[in-house]
Amino acid sequence: MTPCDDTVLGHHRPAATLWGKGGRDYDDVSFSISDALAHAAQGLNAREGERILDIATGTGWSARNAARRGAVVTGVDIAP
């Protein structure tokens, strides 16, 4: 993963801080939607060399699932 720019506009800082905290609550939410994310990535049907942009990538699971199929994926998120 290569970060490009970690600048967050002032009005987005509270959200970035909240999502950047991680912890047990974040892990619970991430686990509870993991099947839906896998299903969405499967439905996307990424192909070898296809370029995909994952906005609000969060844990990056959807991006990783698409990359496993050979896609070139860029993930961006408000939280570090």
C-alpha positions in Angstrom: 0.0 0.0 0.0 1.4 3.4 -1.0 -0.1 6.5 0.7 -0.4 9.4 -1.7 -1.6 12.3 0.5 -2.7 12.3 4.2 -4.2 15.7 4.1 -7.8 15.7 5.5 -9.9 18.8 5.3 -10.8 20.4 8.6 -14.5 19.6 8.4 -13.7 15.9 7.7 -11.3 15.5 10.7 -13.9 14.3 13.2 -15.0 11.5 10.9 -11.4 10.6 10.0 -10.5 10.4 13.7 -13.5 8.3 14.5 -12.9 5.8 11.7 -9.1 5.8 12.4 -9.5 4.7 16.0 -10.1 1.1 15.1 -10.6 -1.1 18.1 -13.1 -3.7 19.1 -16.2 -1.9 17.8 -14.6 -1.4 14.4 -13.5 -5.0 14.3 -17.0 -6.1 15.1 -18.5 -4.0 12.3 -15.8 -5.2 9.8 -16.5 -8.8 10.7 -20.3 -8.4 10.5 -20.1 -7.1 6.9 -17.3 -9.3 5.6 -19.6 -11.7 3.8 -21.4 -8.8 2.1 -18.0 -7.4 1.0 -16.9 -10.8 -0.4 -20.2 -11.1 -2.2 -19.9 -7.6 -3.7 -16.3 -8.3 -4.9 -17.4 -11.5 -6.5 -20.3 -9.7 -8.2 -17.8 -7.2 -9.5 -16.1 -10.0 -11.4 -12.8 -8.2 -11.6 -10.5 -9.3 -14.4 -6.8 -9.6 -14.9 -5.3 -6.1 -15.4 -8.6 -4.3 -14.9 -8.3 -1.0 -13.0 -10.6 -0.5 -10.0 -10.9 2.3 -7.6 -12.2 1.4 -4.1 -13.5 4.5 -2.4 -13.9 4.4 1.4 -11.9 1.2 1.4 -11.9 0.8 5.2 -10.1 -2.4 6.0 -9.3 -2.9 2.3 -10.9 -6.3 2.1 -12.9 -5.6 -1.1 -9.8 -4.2 -2.7 -7.8 -7.3 -1.7 -10.5 -9.6 -3.1 -10.5 -7.8 -6.4 -6.7 -7.8 -6.5 -6.6 -11.5 -5.9 -8.4 -11.9 -9.2 -5.7 -9.9 -10.9 -7.2 -6.4 -10.9 -5.0 -3.4 -10.3 -6.7 -1.8 -7.4 -6.4 1.7 -5.8 -8.0 2.1 -2.4 -8.7 5.5 -0.7 -10.1 6.2 2.7 -10.6 9.2 5.0 -8.9 7.4 7.8 -5.3 6.4 7.9 
